[in-house]
Amino acid sequence: MKNNRNRISIYLLSAFAWITLGCEDFLEEEVFTQYDPDAFLQDKSGVDALLTGAYSAMTVTGYFSRDNTFILGEFPTDMTWETGGGLNREVVPIMQFNWDPTTGFFNSQYRNFYQAIARANNVLLVINSLSDIEQESIDQIQAETRFVRSFSYYMLHTLFGPTPIIEIPAGASLDEIEAIGKETPRATEEEYRAYVEADLLFAAEKLSAEGFSSRANKGNALGLLTKFYLNNKEWQKAVDAAQQVLGLNYTLYDDYTQLFSIEGESNNEYILRFECLLGSDQINVYMPHAFPPNYRIQTNWQNFGAMFRTYTDFYETFEEEDVRRELFITEYVPIGETDPVPLDRDDDGNALDDVRSFKYTPDPNAIGQAHGNDIPYIRLSDIILARAEALNEISGPGQEAIDLINQVRNRAVASPITLGEFADTDSLRDFILAERGREFYSEGFRREDLIRHGTFIQQAIDRGIAAQPHQVLYPLPQDQIDNNPNLEQNPGY
């Protein structure tokens, strides 16, 4: 049995190296783990080590987070753009909707999330082969693992639509595993949704509501399920899943301006977050991209030539008293100068589109580019606004939806809204989209929100970009198409 388990582990890891890296890289890659199967695939502690590896692969931090959150999630929108540095050449095609299947950002996202899926599938196959672990522990491990897998498939879906669902049968030979990786076609939309939903429902049922928000628990399983239903426009399911989250012990953090700082990390609003720790490979690299030129930074900070800028029009959607507006820099005094430099509008009132988001308040102990601010992926305010949006889609404006929105606005010290302000579903839908922008700027959700609301392509056209309807999905990476002849490209590419 031990040798069989070891063989399965090595086969799985090798197979997914083939799937995600291609033939040439496969020959150079050993396995996606630092652990020796002979030493640890004996008991729960060994399986926990494998599970830790799966968590590590799904973690969205560092430059991988920068690419997912900003380059792919905000640069093609009305919120954020970039100039300067060596990065500019790479991101101009994203901002101008001139991307193609060879664009490198797509392949790195695809590979990373399939690596997490590979590790998750490995854990599930191994745990099913052990007989000396109590059922409660098996359920816990399976639930956490299926959350990791579903999160990875969810992230792939927001970028590319449905991708291949990889299932490795127990006892498969290496040749069989390689064939699965090279021949599995894309799932249908219906198959994909059913698969991800089943994983999340299992996780939500088996996991406890207790636990840290960087580890799978009932709350973040239900939270991700809410977002999954919302983006797929399954409105009633989104309403119901959101209500389950709201029934758990989450609360809005009192001070929005400190929510994303080091001091605000230990809060009860984060439902799912990715920890960033100085000295590790899990860091937050956003702030070096946000500092303006010659900004007066601490000696232990770094300021990049690649600068992430916020459009003036977006900044001006905030009311003056809205505290969320305080996390933007609209002017500063550069080193060696005495007069402030404006970033929002020039003296003639022209938009400069150079406002800087300091949402991730600089870490005072940062080391160069590395800051320790945790990166949230699901917050309570996201679930509150998701339920409000889904309620509006089902039955139009109602008092419950208004009250939910006002929970978020009251925390921000923004003017409360009233039911009488909204005549129909469309008017409240538009307000919710704008409110999500104000609440979640610099968190990477703008592209998916605009797509769900049907405005992503038109907004780009309004900015003078020749965007096409098929660009609501990114293309599957050409490397993956080349490696799998049955992998059909998204229409239009």
C-alpha positions in Angstrom: 0.0 0.0 0.0 2.8 2.4 0.9 4.5 2.0 -2.5 1.2 2.4 -4.3 0.5 5.7 -2.5 4.0 6.9 -3.2 3.6 6.0 -6.9 0.3 7.8 -7.1 1.7 10.9 -5.5 4.6 11.1 -7.9 2.4 10.3 -10.9 -0.1 13.0 -10.0 2.6 15.6 -9.5 4.4 14.7 -12.7 1.1 14.7 -14.7 0.2 18.2 -13.7 3.7 19.4 -14.4 3.0 18.1 -17.9 -0.4 19.8 -18.1 0.8 23.2 -17.0 4.3 23.4 -18.2 4.4 21.6 -21.6 6.6 18.8 -22.8 10.0 20.5 -22.7 9.5 21.9 -19.2 8.0 18.6 -18.0 11.3 16.8 -18.7 13.1 19.4 -16.5 10.6 19.5 -13.7 10.7 16.9 -10.9 7.7 17.3 -8.7 5.6 20.2 -7.3 6.6 19.4 -3.7 9.6 19.6 -1.4 8.5 16.5 0.6 9.7 12.9 0.1 6.6 10.6 -0.2 8.5 7.8 1.5 8.9 9.9 4.6 5.5 11.5 5.1 2.7 9.7 3.3 2.0 7.5 6.3 -0.4 9.4 8.5 -2.4 12.6 9.0 0.7 14.8 9.5 2.0 13.8 6.1 -1.3 14.5 4.4 -1.4 17.9 6.3 2.0 18.7 4.7 0.6 18.0 1.3 -2.4 20.1 2.1 -0.1 23.0 3.1 1.5 22.7 -0.3 -1.9 23.0 -1.9 -2.7 26.1 0.1 0.6 27.6 -0.9 -0.1 27.1 -4.6 -3.5 28.9 -4.4 -2.2 31.9 -2.4 -2.5 35.1 -4.4 0.3 37.3 -3.1 3.4 39.0 -4.4 3.7 39.7 -8.2 1.2 37.0 -8.9 -1.3 39.1 -6.9 -0.2 42.3 -8.7 -0.8 40.7 -12.1 -4.2 39.2 -11.1 -5.5 42.1 -9.1 -4.3 45.1 -11.1 -3.0 44.2 -14.5 -5.9 41.8 -15.4 -8.5 43.0 -12.9 -8.3 46.8 -13.1 -6.2 48.0 -15.9 -8.8 47.2 -18.6 -11.4 49.2 -16.6 -12.4 52.8 -15.8 -10.6 52.6 -12.5 -6.8 52.2 -12.8 -4.0 52.4 -15.4 -0.2 52.4 -15.5 2.7 54.3 -17.0 6.5 54.0 -16.7 9.0 51.4 -15.9 9.8 48.2 -17.8 6.3 47.0 -16.9 4.6 49.5 -19.2 5.5 47.7 -22.4 3.9 44.5 -21.1 0.7 46.1 -19.8 -0.2 48.5 -22.7 -1.8 45.6 -24.6 -4.0 44.9 -21.6 -5.1 48.5 -21.2 -5.7 48.9 -24.9 -7.5 45.5 -25.4 -4.8 44.3 -27.7 -4.0 41.1 -25.9 -3.7 37.8 -27.6 -3.1 34.1 -26.6 0.7 34.6 -26.3 0.4 37.4 -23.7 2.5 36.1 -20.8 0.2 37.1 -18.0 -2.4 34.6 -19.1 -0.1 31.6 -19.0 1.3 32.4 -15.6 -2.2 32.6 -14.1 -3.3 29.4 -15.8 -0.2 27.5 -14.6 -0.4 28.7 -11.0 -4.0 27.8 -10.5 -3.7 24.4 -12.1 -0.7 23.7 -9.9 -3.0 24.3 -6.9 -5.6 22.0 -8.5 -2.9 19.3 -9.0 -1.8 19.5 -5.4 -5.4 19.4 -4.2 -6.2 16.4 -6.3 -3.1 14.7 -5.0 -4.2 15.3 -1.4 -7.7 13.8 -2.1 -6.2 10.7 -3.8 -3.8 10.1 -0.9 -6.4 10.6 1.9 -8.7 8.2 0.2 -6.0 5.5 0.4 -5.4 5.8 4.1 -7.3 3.6 6.5 -6.0 4.6 9.9 -7.5 8.1 10.1 -10.8 8.8 11.8 -13.7 10.0 9.5 -13.9 13.4 11.1 -10.3 14.1 10.1 -10.9 12.8 6.6 -13.9 15.0 6.2 -11.9 18.1 7.4 -9.0 17.4 5.0 -11.3 16.7 2.1 -13.3 19.8 2.7 -10.3 22.1 3.0 -8.8 20.5 -0.1 -12.0 20.8 -2.1 -12.1 24.5 -1.1 -8.6 25.0 -2.5 -9.6 23.2 -5.7 -12.9 25.1 -6.2 -11.2 28.5 -5.5 -8.6 27.7 -8.2 -11.3 26.7 -10.7 -13.3 29.8 -9.7 -10.3 32.1 -10.4 -9.7 30.4 -13.8 -13.3 30.8 -14.7 -13.3 34.6 -14.1 -10.4 34.9 -16.5 -11.1 32.3 -19.2 -14.5 30.8 -18.7 -14.7 27.0 -18.3 -11.4 25.1 -18.5 -10.6 21.4 -18.4 -11.7 19.6 -15.2 -9.0 17.1 -14.4 -9.9 13.9 -12.7 -7.2 11.3 -12.1 -8.5 7.8 -11.3 -6.8 5.8 -8.5 -4.2 3.4 -9.8 -3.7 5.2 -13.1 -0.4 4.6 -14.9 2.0 7.4 -15.8 1.1 7.1 -19.4 -2.6 7.3 -18.6 -2.1 10.3 -16.4 -0.1 12.1 -19.1 -2.8 11.3 -21.7 -5.5 12.8 -19.4 -3.4 16.0 -19.1 -2.8 16.3 -22.8 -6.3 15.3 -24.0 -8.9 16.5 -21.6 -11.2 19.1 -23.4 -12.8 22.1 -21.8 -15.8 21.4 -19.6 -19.1 22.9 -20.6 -20.4 25.9 -18.7 -23.0 23.6 -17.0 -20.4 21.0 -16.1 -18.0 23.6 -14.7 -20.6 25.3 -12.6 -21.9 22.0 -11.2 -18.4 20.8 -10.3 -17.3 24.0 -8.5 -20.7 24.3 -6.7 -20.4 20.7 -5.5 -16.9 21.3 -4.0 -18.0 24.5 -2.3 -21.2 23.0 -0.9 -19.2 20.1 0.5 -16.7 22.5 2.1 -19.4 24.6 3.6 -21.2 21.6 5.1 -18.1 19.9 6.6 -16.1 22.9 7.8 -16.5 24.7 11.0 -17.3 28.4 11.2 -14.3 28.8 13.4 -10.8 29.4 12.1 -8.4 32.0 10.7 -9.6 33.7 7.5 -6.5 32.5 5.5 -7.6 28.9 6.0 -10.7 27.2 4.6 -13.7 27.4 6.9 -17.5 27.5 6.6 -17.5 31.3 6.2 -15.1 31.6 3.3 -16.6 28.6 1.6 -20.1 30.2 1.7 -18.6 33.6 0.8 -16.9 32.2 -2.3 -20.1 30.4 -3.1 -22.0 33.7 -2.9 -19.6 35.4 -5.3 -19.7 32.3 -7.6 -23.5 32.5 -7.8 -23.5 36.3 -8.2 -21.1 36.3 -11.1 -23.1 33.5 -12.8 -26.3 35.5 -12.2 -27.9 32.8 -10.1 -29.7 35.5 -8.1 -31.8 33.4 -5.6 -28.8 31.2 -4.8 -26.7 34.3 -4.2 -29.3 35.7 -1.9 -29.5 32.5 0.1 -25.7 31.9 0.4 -25.1 35.5 1.4 -27.7 35.2 4.1 -25.9 32.2 5.5 -22.7 34.3 5.7 -24.4 37.2 7.3 -25.6 34.8 10.0 -22.1 34.0 11.0 -19.9 36.1 13.4 -18.5 38.7 10.9 -18.6 42.4 11.6 -17.7 45.5 9.6 -14.4 47.0 10.8 -15.1 50.4 12.3 -12.3 52.4 10.6 -12.1 51.9 6.8 -9.0 53.9 6.6 -7.1 51.4 8.8 -8.7 48.3 7.5 -5.9 47.6 5.0 -3.0 48.7 7.3 -0.8 46.4 9.3 -2.6 47.5 12.5 -6.0 46.6 11.0 -5.1 43.1 9.9 -6.6 41.3 12.9 -10.2 42.2 12.0 -13.4 40.3 11.8 -14.4 41.7 8.4 -12.0 39.6 6.4 -13.7 36.4 5.3 -10.9 35.2 3.1 -7.5 36.7 3.1 -4.0 35.9 2.0 -1.4 36.5 4.6 1.7 38.5 3.8 4.8 38.1 6.0 8.1 39.9 5.6 10.9 37.5 5.1 8.7 35.0 3.3 7.7 34.6 -0.4 4.2 35.9 0.5 4.5 39.6 0.4 2.4 42.6 -0.8 4.2 44.5 -3.6 1.5 47.1 -4.4 2.8 50.3 -2.6 6.1 50.6 -4.6 3.8 51.0 -7.7 1.6 53.6 -6.1 4.2 56.2 -4.8 4.4 59.2 -7.1 7.8 60.3 -8.5 10.2 61.6 -5.8 7.7 60.9 -3.1 9.1 61.3 0.4 9.4 57.6 1.3 11.1 56.0 4.3 14.6 54.8 3.7 13.4 51.1 4.0 10.8 51.6 1.2 11.2 51.4 -2.5 9.6 53.5 -5.2 9.2 51.9 -8.7 9.3 53.6 -12.1 6.1 51.6 -13.0 3.3 53.7 -11.5 -0.3 52.7 -10.9 -2.6 55.7 -11.4 -6.3 56.2 -10.7 -8.6 58.0 -13.2 -9.8 61.4 -11.9 -13.4 60.7 -13.0 -13.4 57.6 -10.8 -12.0 59.4 -7.8 -14.6 62.1 -8.1 -17.5 59.6 -7.7 -16.8 59.8 -4.0 -18.6 62.3 -1.8 -16.2 64.6 -0.1 -17.1 63.3 3.4 -16.7 59.6 2.3 -13.8 58.3 4.4 -12.9 55.9 1.6 -11.7 58.9 -0.4 -9.1 59.6 2.3 -7.0 56.7 1.1 -6.2 58.5 -2.2 -3.3 61.0 -2.7 -4.3 63.9 -4.8 -1.3 66.1 -4.3 2.2 65.9 -2.7 5.4 67.9 -2.3 8.3 66.0 -4.1 11.7 65.7 -2.6 13.7 68.9 -3.1 10.6 71.0 -3.8 8.4 73.2 -1.7 5.2 73.5 -3.8 2.6 70.7 -4.0 2.2 68.9 -7.2 -1.5 68.1 -8.1 -2.5 64.6 -9.2 -6.2 65.0 -9.8 -6.7 68.2 -11.9 -4.3 70.9 -13.2 -4.8 74.6 -12.6 -7.1 74.8 -15.7 -9.3 72.0 -14.3 -8.1 69.4 -16.8 -8.2 65.8 -15.4 -4.6 64.5 -14.8 -5.7 60.9 -14.1 -2.8 60.6 -11.8 -4.5 60.1 -8.4 -2.7 57.5 -6.3 -4.5 54.8 -4.2 -2.8 54.3 -0.8 -5.4 51.8 0.2 -2.7 49.4 1.5 -1.3 51.9 3.9 2.5 51.6 3.6 4.0 49.1 6.1 6.4 51.0 8.4 8.6 47.9 8.6 8.6 47.1 4.9 11.8 45.8 3.3 12.2 47.5 -0.1 9.4 46.3 -2.3 8.1 43.9 0.3 5.2 45.1 2.5 3.4 42.9 5.0 -0.2 44.0 4.5 -2.5 41.1 4.2 -4.5 40.9 1.0 -8.2 40.3 1.4 -10.2 38.4 -1.2 -13.6 38.3 0.4 -14.8 40.9 2.9 -18.1 41.1 4.7 -19.0 44.3 2.8 -18.7 42.2 -0.4 -21.3 39.8 0.8 -23.6 42.6 2.0 -23.5 44.3 -1.4 -23.9 40.9 -3.2 -27.1 40.2 -1.3 -28.4 43.7 -2.1 -27.6 43.3 -5.8 -29.2 39.9 -6.0 -32.3 41.0 -4.2 -32.6 43.9 -6.7 -32.3 41.6 -9.6 -35.0 39.3 -8.3 -37.7 41.9 -7.3 -36.4 45.4 -8.0 -35.6 48.0 -5.4 -36.7 47.1 -1.9 -36.1 48.3 1.7 -33.9 45.4 2.6 -31.5 46.1 -0.3 -31.4 49.8 0.6 -30.6 48.9 4.3 -27.8 46.6 3.3 -26.2 49.2 1.1 -26.5 51.8 3.9 -24.6 49.5 6.2 -21.6 49.9 3.9 -22.2 53.6 3.3 -22.7 54.4 7.0 -19.3 52.8 7.8 -17.8 55.1 5.1 -19.7 58.2 6.5 -21.3 58.5 3.1 -24.8 59.9 2.7 -27.4 57.2 3.3 -29.7 56.4 0.3 -33.5 56.0 0.4 -35.9 53.7 -1.4 -37.6 56.7 -3.1 -34.4 57.6 -5.0 -34.7 54.4 -7.2 -37.5 54.0 -9.7 -36.6 50.6 -11.0 -34.1 47.8 -11.1 -31.8 49.5 -13.6 -31.3 52.6 -11.4 -30.5 50.7 -8.3 -28.3 48.3 -10.3 -26.3 51.3 -11.6 -25.9 52.6 -8.1 -24.7 49.3 -6.7 -22.1 49.0 -9.5 -20.8 52.5 -8.6 -20.9 51.7 -4.9 -18.9 48.4 -5.4 -16.3 50.5 -7.2 -16.0 52.9 -4.3 -15.8 50.0 -1.8 -13.5 47.7 -3.6 -11.1 49.8 -5.6 -7.5 48.4 -5.6 -8.9 44.9 -4.7 -9.2 43.6 -8.3 -13.0 43.1 -8.7 -13.7 45.9 -11.2 -13.4 43.8 -14.4 -15.7 41.0 -13.2 -18.2 43.6 -11.8 -18.4 45.4 -15.1 -18.7 42.2 -17.0 -21.6 41.0 -14.8 -23.3 44.4 -15.3 -22.8 44.3 -19.0 -20.8 47.5 -19.2 -17.2 46.3 -19.5 -16.9 46.5 -23.3 -19.0 49.7 -23.7 -16.9 51.5 -21.1 -13.7 50.7 -23.0 -15.3 51.9 -26.2 -16.3 55.1 -24.4 -12.6 55.6 -23.5 -11.7 55.4 -27.2 -10.6 51.8 -27.2 -11.7 49.4 -30.0 -12.9 46.7 -27.6 -14.8 43.7 -29.0 -17.6 41.7 -27.4 -15.6 38.5 -27.2 -13.1 40.2 -24.9 -15.2 39.7 -21.9 -13.1 36.6 -21.6 -9.3 36.4 -21.9 -7.9 33.9 -24.4 -6.6 30.6 -23.3 -2.8 30.7 -23.3 -1.2 29.5 -26.6 1.2 27.3 -24.7 -1.7 25.3 -23.3 -3.5 25.1 -26.7 -0.2 23.8 -28.2 0.1 21.2 -25.4 -3.5 19.9 -25.7 -5.0 19.6 -29.2 -8.5 19.1 -27.6 -8.3 22.5 -25.8 -10.6 24.7 -27.8 -9.8 28.4 -27.8 -12.3 31.1 -26.7 -14.3 32.5 -29.6 -12.8 35.6 -31.3 -9.1 34.7 -30.7 
